[in-house]
Amino acid sequence: MHLEQLIRERRTIRKFNGIPVSENLVMQLMLKAEQLCPYEGEARWRYVYAGTPEAREKLADYLSEKIMGNKMTKLALGKLVESFHKRFMEVPANVIAIAKTDPVPGKNAEAYGRLCRILQNFQLLAWEQQLGMVWKTEPAPVLQNEQFYNRIGLNEDERFVGLLQIGYFDKAPKGRTRTPAERRWTAMESSSFGNV
Ligand SMILES: Cc1cc2nc3c(=O)[nH]c(=O)nc-3n(C[C@H](O)[C@H](O)[C@H](O)COP(=O)(O)O)c2cc1C
């Protein structure tokens, strides 16, 4: 597929059709995604994969337990959390992407930026194989909380970059209209430099 067409046609997929996904395929696509953005030096990121029924169950437990909270919310939200858990369990393959942090701001941004670039490549390569996904960074209580970080084994010098929920799908959603890029474009003029 032509690159521009591929980028235009890829859509975030949130509903999967239950066809199993091979871990080997996911890994090969990620390795290819990495090869397409070569880097020098140490790779400062890693992935945690959850694809077996046991691993998916564990992940679904982690993702829903924080929402469950205390006894009161358990009573009030029991059914809702159950349906969350079921939806998480329906995801055939999960990749948790983790980048190293660094006290040096530039280095910090580089590891994060490189991993984002790889993940975008991965999304496109997977789309070519009719494999869809959603990249999730949802705020607490679902994803961004200390308990979840501990559960997935995040080290102190690492940051969570995203959970990719991956699977085959029957129907892709329609694309949304985008805000024209020109609206976010400013040319710096001499007057914009301030009075320093
Ligand atoms: C860094 C990043 C984080 C995202 N986090 C979430 C998320 O937490 N939950 C979700 O449903 N979608 C998430 N998405 C998917 C976006 O909602 C989706 O990309 C956007 O709606 C545009 O749709 P498209 O990917 O089909 O072009 C995320 C996407 C990116 C790039």
The ligand as a MOL file (V3000), in Angstrom:
LIG
                    3D

  0  0  0     0  0            999 V3000
M  V30 BEGIN CTAB
M  V30 COUNTS 31 33 0 0 0
M  V30 BEGIN ATOM
M  V30 1 C -0.4590 8.8170 22.6580 0
M  V30 2 C -1.8670 8.3620 22.4340 0
M  V30 3 C -2.6630 8.0440 23.5250 0
M  V30 4 C -3.9690 7.5810 23.3540 0
M  V30 5 N -4.7140 7.2300 24.4560 0
M  V30 6 C -5.9600 6.7250 24.2770 0
M  V30 7 C -6.7160 6.2760 25.4020 0
M  V30 8 O -6.2670 6.3240 26.5420 0
M  V30 9 N -7.9530 5.7610 25.1730 0
M  V30 10 C -8.4710 5.6570 23.9180 0
M  V30 11 O -9.5980 5.1820 23.7710 0
M  V30 12 N -7.7700 6.0700 22.8250 0
M  V30 13 C -6.5270 6.5840 22.9780 0
M  V30 14 N -5.7850 6.9640 21.8780 0
M  V30 15 C -6.3490 6.8150 20.5450 0
M  V30 16 C -6.8610 8.1360 20.0510 0
M  V30 17 O -8.0730 8.4260 20.6820 0
M  V30 18 C -7.0310 8.0520 18.5340 0
M  V30 19 O -5.7640 7.9030 17.9610 0
M  V30 20 C -7.6990 9.3050 17.9880 0
M  V30 21 O -9.0560 9.3000 18.3320 0
M  V30 22 C -7.5730 9.4050 16.4750 0
M  V30 23 O -8.1220 8.2930 15.8580 0
M  V30 24 P -7.3230 7.4480 14.7670 0
M  V30 25 O -6.1580 6.7730 15.4750 0
M  V30 26 O -8.3200 6.4910 14.2030 0
M  V30 27 O -6.8040 8.4150 13.7380 0
M  V30 28 C -4.5010 7.4530 22.0430 0
M  V30 29 C -3.6980 7.7910 20.9410 0
M  V30 30 C -2.4030 8.2380 21.1270 0
M  V30 31 C -1.5480 8.5760 19.9190 0
M  V30 END ATOM
M  V30 BEGIN BOND
M  V30 1 1 1 2
M  V30 2 1 2 3
M  V30 3 2 2 30
M  V30 4 2 3 4
M  V30 5 1 4 5
M  V30 6 1 4 28
M  V30 7 2 5 6
M  V30 8 1 6 7
M  V30 9 1 6 13
M  V30 10 2 7 8
M  V30 11 1 7 9
M  V30 12 1 9 10
M  V30 13 2 10 11
M  V30 14 1 10 12
M  V30 15 2 12 13
M  V30 16 1 13 14
M  V30 17 1 14 15
M  V30 18 1 14 28
M  V30 19 1 15 16
M  V30 20 1 16 17
M  V30 21 1 16 18
M  V30 22 1 18 19
M  V30 23 1 18 20
M  V30 24 1 20 21
M  V30 25 1 20 22
M  V30 26 1 22 23
M  V30 27 1 23 24
M  V30 28 2 24 25
M  V30 29 1 24 26
M  V30 30 1 24 27
M  V30 31 2 28 29
M  V30 32 1 29 30
M  V30 33 1 30 31
M  V30 END BOND
M  V30 END CTAB
M  END
